[in-house]
Every structure is written in structure tokens, then in C-alpha cells.
Amino acid sequence: MNKELYKEYVSTHMANLYSKTALNDARMHFATWNSYFGKLLPNDKNAKILDAGCGTGDFLFWLKYVGFNKIRGVDISAEQILAGKRAGFSDIYEGDIFKELPKNINSYDTIFARDVLEHFGKNDAINFCKQAALSLVEDGSFIIQTTNAESLLWGKIRHGDFTHEQAFTESSIRQLLMIAGFKNVLVFPQRPIIRGIKSFFRYVIWMFFELFLRFYLVAETGSFRGILTQNLLVLAKR
């Protein structure tokens, strides 16, 4: 991973996608995060949670909102950490995750890696996942969101950020995590979330489109099997 690319990550990339970093903007994502990640969170509110590649810290803001306080976010981009602190986000620190994880062996109950793995080459991806496994307590959870190469729109994410190195499929993400020492790996789609009338119609359109793609799959491969959303959601256990 080329650290030079992240020195001005906000001004060269994030600013082109999001107009600002603010607490109210983060709250708009709460319903989505509840739907995607809520069922994967520990039952114990005292669980120790790390957000690896935390960006500005908005996800940690949600974790605190739902009752977790032993939380920490680490990101290599000083610009993102500064933007997050200026917006009022807390528990975020500038740092190299490859140095952070070895200091915390058997320490975390849950580690999040949202939109992180696609930034690594293959060797770094293996090392990161191995270190995550070592940093988790027994039966700890490694929760990943990453680019799905089986999606028709995978290139939009994979090539939408110059710092991205690769994309994954359900098969390849399982392969990576098993190499890293995880025994139980579950992979889920990230379909649109219904939050109102507009998102309801998005969801309905998506479901019809997904059905069409599954007929294409069975014609091509003889199987309906496959995850077709832009992102994969992964839960891995030690």
C-alpha cells in the first residue's frame, strides 16, 4: 500500500464524493447501518470494537449511538482524522493498522473493515486478515464490507478510487479468510434498504433486476448461485 496516496485523501477523493463531514450527515446512515450491521454486533455492550480504516469516524458515532463505548478507530489518512475531529467525531486516531493490530493480540471482540480490503494488494490483504485473526478474542467477529466483483457495476467501485487495488467474489473472500486462519465465514449481499417511498421503489426494481440476472446465471452456468450486489458483507469467526 502506497502511503503517499493517503496524505491528501480527503482533498483529492472524498471531497469529490461528499460535500462535508458532519454529525447530522452521519445520522442519515444510521438506518442503513442498523440493517446491515446491527444483527452482527456483539450482545455485550462492553465489547471492545476496532474500526480499521475508520475514515472520519462516522461509523464509530453510530456504534456509540447504539450503546458501545469501548470503541476505537484507526486510519492512515491524517486528513480524514482531522476532518472527523473537526466535525465532532471521537475515538478516532491516525495510525497504521499494520502496526496497531500486533500491539493488541487477543484483544478485540469485533473488528470492522468497511471498504478497506480493496485498498490492499494480495500480500497486504493476507497479512491484514492474519493480523486481524490474531487480534480477536476466541470466537471474535471480523466484519468486512468490500467490493463485489460479481456485480455488473463492480468496476464503478473498483476503479472509482485510484487507491483501490482489487475486488472480491464470494469465493475469493472465503479463500482469503481461510488462508488467514478463520474457520467460519458467512457472506451476504448488501441490497437496498427500505427507508421510505423512494428507497422502496429502488428495492422493488433491484429485486426484479436480480431475478433477471439469476436467470442469466442459470443459463450460463446451470446454477442460480451468486451474490450480485455492488458490495459484499462478510462475517468471519476465528
Secondary structure, 3 states (H helix, E strand, C coil): CCHHHHCCHHHHHHHHHCCCCCHHHHHCCHHHHHHHHHHHCCCCCCCCEEEECCCCCHHHHHHHHCCCCCEEEEECCHHHHHHHHHHCCCCEEECCHHHHHHHCCCCEEEEEEECCHHHCCHHHHHHHHHHHHHHEEEEEEEEEEEEECCCCCHHHHHCCCCCCCCCECHHHHHHHHHHCCCCEEEEEECCCCCCCHHHHHHHHHHHHHHHHHHHHHHHHHCCCCCCCCCEEEEEEEC
